[in-house]
Amino acid sequence: MAVVPGRVCGAGGEGFIRCSYASSHDDLQRALERMGKFMQAAAWQPQQSLETVGAL
């Protein structure tokens, strides 16, 4: 799974993310679980950047 800033899709994507999920169901499930853990551990706030929060 790849996640990129929504702005790469045009001005309407600003403030969103775009996910590319051309993969198996099992791989997608693992990716979503990891994303959820990251967001919980980081006390994710929509206005924070990944640089601010850090990566797990």
C-alpha positions in Angstrom: 0.0 0.0 0.0 1.3 3.4 -0.8 0.0 6.7 0.7 0.7 10.0 -0.9 -0.5 13.6 -0.3 -3.9 14.2 -1.9 -2.6 17.4 -3.6 -0.8 15.2 -6.2 -4.3 14.7 -7.6 -5.0 18.4 -7.9 -6.1 21.3 -5.8 -9.3 19.4 -4.6 -7.1 16.9 -2.9 -5.3 19.3 -0.6 -5.7 18.2 3.0 -6.4 14.5 2.1 -4.3 11.5 1.4 -4.5 9.1 -1.6 -4.0 5.4 -1.0 -3.0 3.0 -3.8 -4.0 -0.5 -2.8 -3.2 -2.8 -5.8 -2.4 -5.8 -3.6 -3.9 -8.9 -2.0 -6.6 -8.7 0.6 -4.2 -10.1 3.3 -1.6 -7.5 2.4 -4.2 -4.7 2.6 -5.4 -6.0 6.0 -1.9 -5.9 7.4 -1.3 -2.4 6.0 -4.5 -1.0 7.5 -3.7 -2.6 10.8 -0.2 -1.0 10.8 -1.7 2.4 9.8 -4.2 2.2 12.7 -1.4 1.4 15.2 0.7 4.3 13.9 -2.2 6.7 14.2 -3.1 5.5 17.7 0.5 5.6 18.9 1.1 9.0 17.5 -2.2 10.4 18.9 -2.8 11.5 15.3 -4.3 14.9 14.7 -5.3 15.7 11.1 -3.2 18.9 11.0 0.0 17.2 12.0 2.6 16.1 9.4 4.5 12.8 9.4 7.7 14.8 10.1 6.1 16.2 13.2 4.8 12.8 14.5 7.6 10.6 13.3 7.4 7.1 12.0 7.1 3.8 13.9 
